[in-house]
Amino acid sequence: MSERFYLYDDVVNTKTRFVSFMGENQRFDLAIIQSDCYYGKHLILDIQGGRFAIIGSDDLEEPNYLEHIFKLSEEDGQELREFLYEVI
């Protein structure tokens, strides 16, 4: 068996915020992770839906980005977008 080749293997400090809020149609359970790994962007984990994305404020401007990544309706995507504008 050959030696494992790592592209990187780092241990970094992170700041993680766990937040849950109720939208008009659904509950959002999120983990928001900040580190130096993503060039100022945040790792957003949808705990209930099992989806995640690396998101910065520029990504929030992209039409239907959150809806596509997190499999949300337009209304639910807009609620998540408004919340993320407050925390990112």
Contacts in CASP RR format, 6 or more apart in sequence:
PFRMAT RR
TARGET T0000
AUTHOR 0000-0000-0000
METHOD contacts of the structure
MODEL  1
MSERFYLYDDVVNTKTRFVSFMGENQRFDLAIIQSDCYYGKHLILDIQGG
RFAIIGSDDLEEPNYLEHIFKLSEEDGQELREFLYEVI
10 37 0 8 1.000
12 35 0 8 1.000
12 36 0 8 1.000
12 37 0 8 1.000
13 35 0 8 1.000
14 33 0 8 1.000
14 34 0 8 1.000
14 35 0 8 1.000
15 33 0 8 1.000
15 34 0 8 1.000
15 35 0 8 1.000
16 31 0 8 1.000
16 32 0 8 1.000
16 33 0 8 1.000
16 34 0 8 1.000
17 31 0 8 1.000
17 32 0 8 1.000
17 87 0 8 1.000
18 29 0 8 1.000
18 30 0 8 1.000
18 31 0 8 1.000
18 32 0 8 1.000
19 28 0 8 1.000
19 29 0 8 1.000
19 30 0 8 1.000
19 32 0 8 1.000
19 87 0 8 1.000
20 27 0 8 1.000
20 28 0 8 1.000
20 29 0 8 1.000
20 30 0 8 1.000
21 27 0 8 1.000
21 28 0 8 1.000
21 83 0 8 1.000
22 28 0 8 1.000
23 76 0 8 1.000
23 79 0 8 1.000
24 75 0 8 1.000
24 76 0 8 1.000
24 79 0 8 1.000
25 73 0 8 1.000
25 75 0 8 1.000
25 76 0 8 1.000
26 76 0 8 1.000
27 48 0 8 1.000
28 46 0 8 1.000
28 48 0 8 1.000
28 79 0 8 1.000
28 80 0 8 1.000
28 83 0 8 1.000
29 46 0 8 1.000
29 47 0 8 1.000
29 48 0 8 1.000
30 44 0 8 1.000
30 45 0 8 1.000
30 46 0 8 1.000
30 47 0 8 1.000
31 43 0 8 1.000
31 44 0 8 1.000
31 45 0 8 1.000
31 47 0 8 1.000
32 42 0 8 1.000
32 43 0 8 1.000
32 44 0 8 1.000
32 45 0 8 1.000
32 87 0 8 1.000
33 42 0 8 1.000
33 43 0 8 1.000
33 44 0 8 1.000
33 45 0 8 1.000
34 40 0 8 1.000
34 42 0 8 1.000
34 43 0 8 1.000
35 43 0 8 1.000
38 54 0 8 1.000
40 56 0 8 1.000
41 54 0 8 1.000
41 55 0 8 1.000
41 56 0 8 1.000
41 59 0 8 1.000
42 54 0 8 1.000
42 55 0 8 1.000
42 56 0 8 1.000
42 87 0 8 1.000
42 88 0 8 1.000
43 52 0 8 1.000
43 53 0 8 1.000
43 54 0 8 1.000
43 55 0 8 1.000
44 52 0 8 1.000
44 53 0 8 1.000
44 54 0 8 1.000
44 55 0 8 1.000
44 84 0 8 1.000
45 51 0 8 1.000
45 52 0 8 1.000
46 52 0 8 1.000
46 70 0 8 1.000
49 70 0 8 1.000
49 71 0 8 1.000
51 69 0 8 1.000
51 70 0 8 1.000
51 71 0 8 1.000
53 59 0 8 1.000
53 69 0 8 1.000
53 70 0 8 1.000
55 66 0 8 1.000
55 84 0 8 1.000
55 88 0 8 1.000
56 88 0 8 1.000
57 85 0 8 1.000
57 88 0 8 1.000
59 65 0 8 1.000
60 66 0 8 1.000
60 81 0 8 1.000
60 84 0 8 1.000
60 85 0 8 1.000
60 88 0 8 1.000
64 74 0 8 1.000
66 72 0 8 1.000
66 77 0 8 1.000
66 80 0 8 1.000
66 81 0 8 1.000
66 84 0 8 1.000
67 73 0 8 1.000
67 74 0 8 1.000
67 76 0 8 1.000
67 77 0 8 1.000
70 77 0 8 1.000
70 80 0 8 1.000
72 80 0 8 1.000
END
